[in-house]
Amino acid sequence: MSLVIEGISKKYKKDNTELEILRSIDLTVNDGEFVCVLGPSGCGKSTLLNIIAGFEKPSSGRVVLDGKEVSSPGPDRAVVFQENALFPWLKVIDNVEFGMKVAGVPKNERREKALKYLKMMNLTKFKDAFISELSGGMKQRVSIARALCLDSNILLMDEPFSALDSQTRDILRTETQKIWWNTKKTIVFITHSIEEAVLLADRVILMPASPDSEKKEFRIQLARPRRIDNVDVTYMVSSIMKEFKKEVEEVARAEFDEGWDLEQDSILYDNDSNMGIGL
């Protein structure tokens, strides 16, 4: 099931001023492909995901999934958000079953499927726990299990690990690679982390800081599972960093005082500064 994004643009009105977030974005995500959309804050990457999910409508252009134009949310696209959006009054197993229950899936079938994906997320022994009893990483794993239970062909993930500590992020990045490998789902993953994108993706799409610029694409042709200390992973991260740095600096120049320049920051680069003396 291919996902085709054709000429997507998005504009907002703020204080009688029109603000352009996306301009003429074209992208095709092939069946079973893992694509990470990377970019600095404010570049429109989450807006693009919301348009794919059907939560927002584009100002122009369209999203086509399996030959049909996307106009609203649907069961063919499951979403995992940055915040877990779980129901604290329900147990883990009931949270995972919730979407299937709403869809009218019979009780025995949804229980079997919920246990299958809880096992995939290594959460079986916590199936009867309440959400308040779980760590942040465990809550996000419950969210992923719930999304997988919908059997959607496409999984949309919006910075799902950004609020977690570094050790938990590392574990969940590895688990996500396993999920993709075992389910063969098409995954579109939003992130601001270059390392995360290289570890996970078949392709990395670097969104520009400004709609005036073109997005860039990087193919990650490395064996899985990938580790951050692998020399090939490090090389790809460094290659993308060169381009990403330009986009981040463009955002900073728009927000910082006139004349700011990272390379000429006296505190960081002045040889006469006394930072570190006496340590």
Backbone torsions as a table, in degrees:
resi	resn	phi	psi	omega
1	MET	NA	105.4	-177.4
2	SER	-84.2	147.8	177.9
3	LEU	-113.4	121.2	-176.5
4	VAL	-119.7	123.3	177.1
5	ILE	-107.3	118.4	-172.4
6	GLU	-118.5	109.7	171.9
7	GLY	56.5	39.0	-176.7
8	ILE	-73.1	124.6	172.4
9	SER	-127.6	150.2	178.9
10	LYS	-142.7	127.0	177.9
11	LYS	-126.7	144.3	175.1
12	TYR	-121.7	156.6	172.3
13	LYS	-106.5	128.2	179.1
14	LYS	-138.4	119.0	-179.8
15	ASP	52.8	48.1	178.8
16	ASN	63.6	15.8	177.3
17	THR	-117.7	136.7	179.5
18	GLU	-87.4	125.9	-178.1
19	LEU	-111.9	121.0	-179.0
20	GLU	-95.0	123.6	-178.5
21	ILE	-100.7	-46.1	-179.1
22	LEU	-127.0	145.5	177.7
23	ARG	-138.6	116.9	171.2
24	SER	49.3	54.3	178.7
25	ILE	-84.3	124.1	175.2
26	ASP	-117.9	133.8	179.9
27	LEU	-162.4	135.0	173.3
28	THR	-116.7	126.4	177.2
29	VAL	-109.7	118.7	-175.4
30	ASN	-78.7	160.0	-179.9
31	ASP	-57.8	126.4	178.0
32	GLY	79.4	7.6	-177.7
33	GLU	-88.3	147.7	176.0
34	PHE	-108.7	112.6	-177.6
35	VAL	-119.0	127.5	173.7
36	CYS	-103.5	131.4	175.4
37	VAL	-103.0	116.6	-172.6
38	LEU	-116.0	147.5	176.5
39	GLY	173.3	163.6	178.9
40	PRO	-69.8	165.3	178.6
41	SER	-58.5	136.8	176.4
42	GLY	85.7	4.6	-177.3
43	CYS	-82.7	-9.5	176.5
44	GLY	99.8	10.8	-176.7
45	LYS	-66.4	-41.5	177.8
46	SER	-71.2	-33.5	175.3
47	THR	-61.5	-42.2	178.0
48	LEU	-61.3	-43.3	178.8
49	LEU	-63.9	-39.8	178.9
50	ASN	-64.5	-32.4	176.6
51	ILE	-70.1	-42.0	177.0
52	ILE	-61.7	-40.8	-179.6
53	ALA	-69.8	-20.4	-177.7
54	GLY	92.7	7.8	178.9
55	PHE	-77.8	-28.8	177.8
56	GLU	-127.2	153.1	176.8
57	LYS	-103.1	140.2	177.9
58	PRO	-73.6	155.5	173.9
59	SER	-70.9	-32.4	173.3
60	SER	-156.2	164.6	-176.4
61	GLY	88.2	-177.2	-178.4
62	ARG	-156.3	160.5	173.3
63	VAL	-113.3	128.4	-178.3
64	VAL	-119.7	125.6	-179.9
65	LEU	-121.7	117.4	-179.3
66	ASP	53.4	40.6	176.1
67	GLY	84.8	-3.0	-178.9
68	LYS	-115.7	136.0	-179.4
69	GLU	-73.0	135.0	178.8
70	VAL	-81.8	126.0	179.3
71	SER	-128.0	-9.0	-178.0
72	SER	-162.1	169.0	175.5
73	PRO	-60.9	153.6	-179.7
74	GLY	-156.3	161.8	-177.6
75	PRO	-69.0	-9.6	177.8
76	ASP	-81.3	-4.6	179.2
77	ARG	-134.3	107.3	176.1
78	ALA	-92.2	146.2	-175.2
79	VAL	-125.4	133.6	171.3
80	VAL	-114.2	120.5	-175.2
81	PHE	-92.4	170.1	175.4
82	GLN	-63.1	-43.7	173.2
83	GLU	-90.8	143.9	-170.0
84	ASN	-69.7	-24.9	175.8
85	ALA	54.0	38.6	177.7
86	LEU	-92.2	162.2	179.4
87	PHE	-94.7	110.8	-174.1
88	PRO	-66.0	-22.1	-178.5
89	TRP	-83.9	-6.0	178.1
90	LEU	-105.7	150.3	174.8
91	LYS	-72.1	166.2	-179.1
92	VAL	-54.3	-50.2	-177.4
93	ILE	-60.8	-36.8	-179.7
94	ASP	-72.6	-34.5	174.4
95	ASN	-63.3	-44.0	-178.9
96	VAL	-66.0	-35.0	-178.8
97	GLU	-80.3	-13.2	-167.7
98	PHE	-55.4	-51.1	-178.7
99	GLY	-60.2	-39.4	178.9
100	MET	-68.1	-35.7	178.2
101	LYS	-64.0	-43.5	177.5
102	VAL	-62.1	-35.2	-179.4
103	ALA	-78.4	-4.8	177.0
104	GLY	84.8	19.6	178.2
105	VAL	-70.6	132.8	-179.8
106	PRO	-56.2	149.1	-172.2
107	LYS	-56.5	-47.2	-177.4
108	ASN	-63.8	-39.4	-179.3
109	GLU	-67.8	-43.2	-178.0
110	ARG	-71.4	-31.7	176.9
111	ARG	-67.1	-41.7	178.5
112	GLU	-62.4	-42.6	-178.2
113	LYS	-70.9	-39.5	179.3
114	ALA	-62.1	-42.9	179.0
115	LEU	-66.3	-34.6	178.2
116	LYS	-60.5	-47.3	-176.4
117	TYR	-80.3	-26.6	172.5
118	LEU	-65.5	-36.7	175.9
119	LYS	-65.4	-40.1	178.2
120	MET	-61.7	-33.7	-180.0
121	MET	-92.3	6.5	179.2
122	ASN	57.1	46.0	-178.6
123	LEU	-125.7	14.0	-174.6
124	THR	-56.5	-42.4	-175.3
125	LYS	-72.5	-9.3	177.6
126	PHE	-105.5	14.3	-174.3
127	LYS	-60.8	-28.4	-178.9
128	ASP	-101.7	10.1	177.8
129	ALA	-82.6	155.5	173.0
130	PHE	-87.5	156.4	-174.5
131	ILE	-59.5	-34.9	-179.2
132	SER	-64.8	-16.6	-179.0
133	GLU	-89.2	-0.8	-174.8
134	LEU	-103.1	154.2	172.1
135	SER	-77.0	170.4	179.8
136	GLY	-59.8	-42.9	179.9
137	GLY	-64.9	-39.2	178.6
138	MET	-65.2	-39.9	178.4
139	LYS	-60.8	-41.1	-179.3
140	GLN	-68.7	-33.3	175.6
141	ARG	-66.2	-35.7	174.6
142	VAL	-63.3	-42.7	178.6
143	SER	-59.9	-41.8	179.6
144	ILE	-66.7	-42.3	178.0
145	ALA	-60.3	-41.8	178.9
146	ARG	-62.6	-41.4	179.3
147	ALA	-66.4	-39.7	-179.0
148	LEU	-66.3	-31.2	-179.2
149	CYS	-63.4	-20.8	-179.0
150	LEU	-74.5	-9.5	180.0
151	ASP	55.7	33.7	177.2
152	SER	-72.5	148.2	178.2
153	ASN	-73.5	-26.6	-176.9
154	ILE	-122.0	133.4	177.2
155	LEU	-113.8	120.8	180.0
156	LEU	-105.8	125.8	-175.0
157	MET	-127.1	118.5	-175.4
158	ASP	-104.8	93.8	-179.8
159	GLU	44.1	53.8	-171.4
160	PRO	-69.6	-16.8	-176.1
161	PHE	-111.4	4.4	-171.3
162	SER	-66.8	-25.9	-177.3
163	ALA	-92.3	3.0	-175.1
164	LEU	-97.5	160.5	176.3
165	ASP	-70.2	162.4	-171.3
166	SER	-63.2	-38.1	-179.8
167	GLN	-65.4	-42.4	179.1
168	THR	-66.9	-38.8	176.7
169	ARG	-58.3	-44.7	-179.2
170	ASP	-60.3	-42.4	179.6
171	ILE	-64.0	-45.7	-176.3
172	LEU	-71.1	-28.4	174.5
173	ARG	-64.3	-40.3	177.3
174	THR	-66.8	-43.2	179.5
175	GLU	-63.0	-36.9	179.8
176	THR	-65.7	-38.0	175.1
177	GLN	-59.9	-42.4	179.7
178	LYS	-65.2	-41.8	179.6
179	ILE	-60.5	-47.7	179.8
180	TRP	-60.5	-43.1	-178.3
181	TRP	-65.0	-39.6	-176.3
182	ASN	-78.9	-32.2	-175.4
183	THR	-98.7	-20.9	-177.7
184	LYS	59.1	26.5	178.3
185	LYS	-73.8	155.3	169.6
186	THR	-80.9	126.7	-177.2
187	ILE	-124.2	129.6	170.1
188	VAL	-113.8	118.2	-169.2
189	PHE	-122.5	121.1	178.8
190	ILE	-91.6	133.2	179.7
191	THR	-154.0	158.7	170.8
192	HIS	-112.1	6.9	-177.8
193	SER	-104.4	119.0	178.0
194	ILE	-63.4	-43.6	-179.7
195	GLU	-58.3	-44.5	-179.9
196	GLU	-61.7	-44.0	-179.3
197	ALA	-61.6	-44.9	-178.8
198	VAL	-68.3	-37.3	178.7
199	LEU	-64.5	-33.0	-169.9
200	LEU	-100.9	-37.1	-159.3
201	ALA	-92.3	154.3	162.9
202	ASP	-79.5	-38.2	177.6
203	ARG	-136.1	143.1	174.1
204	VAL	-113.6	125.7	176.4
205	ILE	-104.2	114.4	179.5
206	LEU	-93.1	112.4	-179.8
207	MET	-79.5	141.2	-180.0
208	PRO	-75.7	154.2	176.9
209	ALA	-66.5	-30.7	-178.9
210	SER	-124.0	142.1	176.9
211	PRO	-60.7	-16.2	179.1
212	ASP	-69.3	-19.6	-177.4
213	SER	-100.0	165.6	-179.8
214	GLU	-94.2	145.1	171.9
215	LYS	-68.7	156.4	178.8
216	LYS	-120.3	154.6	-175.8
217	GLU	-129.0	138.0	178.1
218	PHE	-129.5	127.8	175.7
219	ARG	-91.5	129.7	-178.2
220	ILE	-106.5	92.3	-175.8
221	GLN	-99.5	65.6	-179.4
222	LEU	-122.0	147.3	179.9
223	ALA	-66.8	151.6	175.6
224	ARG	-111.3	155.9	-1.7
225	PRO	-72.9	149.1	-178.2
226	ARG	-102.2	146.1	178.4
227	ARG	-123.6	146.3	-175.0
228	ILE	-67.0	-22.9	-179.3
229	ASP	-90.0	3.9	176.5
230	ASN	-73.2	135.5	-174.6
231	VAL	-63.2	-34.2	179.5
232	ASP	-70.3	-37.0	176.0
233	VAL	-64.5	-44.6	179.1
234	THR	-59.5	-41.2	179.6
235	TYR	-63.2	-44.0	-180.0
236	MET	-66.3	-39.5	178.0
237	VAL	-60.5	-43.5	179.9
238	SER	-64.1	-39.7	179.9
239	SER	-63.5	-43.6	-179.2
240	ILE	-72.8	-33.6	-179.1
241	MET	-57.7	-37.0	-179.2
242	LYS	-58.8	-41.6	179.4
243	GLU	-78.3	-39.1	-178.4
244	PHE	-63.7	-38.2	-179.5
245	LYS	-58.5	-39.2	179.0
246	LYS	-62.0	-40.9	-178.4
247	GLU	-69.0	-41.4	179.9
248	VAL	-64.5	-41.8	179.6
249	GLU	-65.3	-33.4	177.6
250	GLU	-64.5	-41.2	176.4
251	VAL	-62.9	-44.2	-178.2
252	ALA	-63.0	-41.2	-179.1
253	ARG	-64.9	-30.0	178.3
254	ALA	-74.1	-25.5	-174.7
255	GLU	-101.6	-28.6	-176.4
256	PHE	-86.8	172.0	179.2
257	ASP	-63.7	155.3	-179.9
258	GLU	-60.1	137.4	178.5
259	GLY	92.0	-3.7	179.0
260	TRP	-65.9	139.5	177.2
261	ASP	-149.9	122.9	-177.6
262	LEU	-58.2	-43.3	-175.5
263	GLU	-69.5	-17.3	-178.2
264	GLN	-112.4	15.6	178.5
265	ASP	-67.4	116.9	-171.5
266	SER	-64.6	-32.1	-178.1
267	ILE	-65.7	-37.9	-176.9
268	LEU	-85.2	-32.1	-166.9
269	TYR	-118.5	-8.3	-177.4
270	ASP	-76.3	119.0	-179.6
271	ASN	-65.2	-20.2	-177.6
272	ASP	-88.1	-4.3	-179.6
273	SER	-67.7	152.3	-176.6
274	ASN	-97.4	13.4	-178.1
275	MET	-63.0	129.8	176.2
276	GLY	94.9	-14.7	-179.0
277	ILE	-65.5	131.3	178.3
278	GLY	92.2	-4.1	179.2
279	LEU	-79.0	NA	NA
